[in-house]
Amino acid sequence: MPLLSAAAAVTAAALALRAAVWACLAASAMLVAEAAYMGLASLVAAAVVWCRPQRRPRWEPMPGVGGGDVEAGPAAAAAEFPMVLVQIPMYNEREVYKLSIGAACALTWPPDRIIIQVLDDSTDPIIKELVELECLDWASKKINIKYEVRNNRKGYKAGALKKGMEHIYAQQCDFVAIFDADFQPESDFLLKTIPFLVHNPKIALVQARWEFVNYDACLMTRIQKMSLDYHFKVEQESGSFVYSFFGFNGTAGVWRVSAINQSGGWKDRTTVEDMDLAVRASLKGWEFLYVGDIRVQSELPSTFKAYRHQQHRWTCGAANLFRKMAWEIITNKEVSIWKKHHLLYSFFFVRRVIAPLVTFLFYCVVIPLSAMVPGVNIPVWGLVYIPTAITCMNAIRNPGSLHLMPFWILFENVMSMHRMYAALTGLLETAHANDWVVTEKVGDLAKDDLDVPLLEPVKPTECVERIYIPELLLALYLLICASYDFVLGSHKYYLYIYLQAFAYVVMGFGFVGTRTPCL
């Protein structure tokens, strides 16, 4: 009887694992189909812009731009410029506050038609005083800059932006440009973006592309650049071209104020207030435009801890927003069924739910476990062809980073554990669904103290918090599976599993990112 029971248990485990394999394969097929569709759409969009620039939304230079100094131009020409509000939300941004404020104050626009609004939620009195002094310094140079603070941090960034829009001077503005504290727009940013909004009344948002001042700080920042370049070149480009919709990136964009008001303003119900506003504006019929040739310098998280917090906020918030808005999208009567399908299936379900779940479960749980359970075989097309196709589609849009693709694969698989946890947290709306941790920044220190080789170790003995137990536990699981397959198995999966286990060990002991002082 014990032998029969053991055999029955093994058979049941094999059946359950086979079901998991085919569920993951089906989800993987959805991912590769979505990636192929977005890749093709983005290539077509790029070709159309290149070959037929007239297909792009109307753009004409602002009055007097081609003939002289905009800021000192004739009063009649300056009067034709719309009122623009530039919002800079920040929270204890000692390292970067001067960069963003200085860049915003240097924007080319008639001085009586622009207002710089610094929304300081800092809790450190020293930093708050430094930011206020910086604003006063620019005000002494005849820059129309407002320094605004709140009594609390309710709603975090969304709360600050909402409060900022309540001021009388803000309500008199036609457009609002938003920059996070580490973003440094070029002086002609408004001259390039505002004309799209002026000449196309259906467009609510113009989104620029991000560039990174510290992308070469370490291997982790280079991998981040690869992922974000794909996001802008493929996801944002395809969404803008096919649906006139994409998720607002929260910064480096210009909104039409009337569109914000019509869509219900800023809401703090999730940690992705930018995506929340974008979806609600889209459901009101507004269109968005992504302009990839307008770029804004910013900073990438250069420590593993900061990157984990950022990815948790983005992934959890998106999944939580899907939970809150799915029924609203279904019952909406102002957009087409085609756009509803795009929002529900492509934008939310596949990219924000399926992607984080299947990446971790399939590549870090199911494949290693199948090496230990007899009778479970994964088809070659699911094991090799699908991940190869996804990797190639990413590599095509990042030709300069082909040599980093193996590191990108291993790193993304490790991060998939955090993204899966974050997605489930958001979907189930647990106690940590609205946790907000501001991404740490280093500013100019990135050029000095944090200039380290690609795999410079962080010396985990210096600080206990740099040892990540979940990564190390999963590394142990992977090592057991790989060793079993190497000694007793016949799948040859151990070649991949050992590499993935090594990646978990490296990141589990903090040998990733740059070095920062222990607090």
Secondary structure, DSSP 8 states (H G I E B T S, - for coil): -HHHHHHHHHHHHHHHHHHHHHHHHHHHHHHHHHHHHHHHHHHHHHHHHHH-GGGS------TTTTTS-STTS-HHHHHTS--EEEEEEESS-TTTHHHHHHHHHT--S-GGGEEEEEEE----HHHHHHHHHHHHHHHTTT--EEEEE-SS-TTHHHHHHHHHHTSHHHHT-SEEEE--TT-B--TTHHHHHHHHHHH-TTEEEEEEEEEETTTTSSHHHHHHHHHHHHIIIIIIHHHHHHTS-----SSSEEEEHHHHHHTT----SSS-HHHHHHHHHHHTT-EEEEEEEEEEEE----BHHHHHHHHHHHHHHHHHHHHHHHHHHHH--SS-HHHHHIIIIIIIIIIIIIHHHHHHIIIIIIHHHHTTSTT----HIIIIIHHHHHHHHHHHT-GGGGGGHHHHHHHHHHHHHHHHHHHHHHHHT-TTTT--------GGGGGTTT---TT----GGG-GGG--HHHHHHHHHHHHHHHHHHHT-SS-THHHHHHHHHHHHHHHTT-SB------
